């Protein structure tokens, strides 16, 4: 998959794609449906996705709490798995944000990227102040010479699948409900960083990862499926992970610490993808270390039971 970040400077072989447009945070079932519609159109052109980085919500509210379900890197990885060949990950800045709907269609879609066809959700809005609608883009497409297909929203349990609903499920410790809307397990992806090495001292060495910049799931302990994406220990593992501030050891920066079953080795610097499968219990401050170790053993047993049923 090729990643293109500037619509004004683009190589000729990257033009002319058919592209789904949106933010694609989480790449949930609604996003996958739009991409699937694009794949099934009888058009001889590379499959593309047009999205933005940073997320427009981050651009307009830089001081707001982190809300993203995945990083740009994780999003690109997920889109590549869906067969996307051109990722137009445009730099969302003052210049792009100030384009009117007509200017966006003309300068970005038509003149810049030269897209042959675009697919959008029925709730799609675009241009300055989100003034343009899906129907507006369809009319502009007719005028400018590119096709537009409007895809209906996907529903789950009677409600439209959305990143907002997925964030709510994760905040409430309902990873299975989130997965039903995502179409895959919610994953936290990033490099393994050095921690305090308390887990090693307790007999449960953990791989620590930052959760800065992404939506924080409900703090607590989870049964997890882990993919080590590179390095000498690349592979798939089962485990148990703690998300939160580790109250047993004071007030700490939130992170995720993962204990991999039947694993021995050094993961520092490797990139891991941790899939949240089931919420086991909330975070808790125990009376002493012995009680914590007893609970950690119980957590591992419970996680084994759950993961062996998948």
Helices and strands as residue ranges (DSSP letters): E 2-4, G 12-14, E 18-21, H 29-40, E 47-53, H 56-60, H 72-81, E 86-91, H 94-97, H 101-103, I 104-112, E 117-121, E 125-126, G 128-130, E 132-133, H 134-144, E 147-151, E 155-156, E 159-160, H 163-171, H 175-182, E 187-191, H 198-202, E 207-210, E 220-228, E 235-244, G 247-249, E 255-260, E 271-282, H 289-307
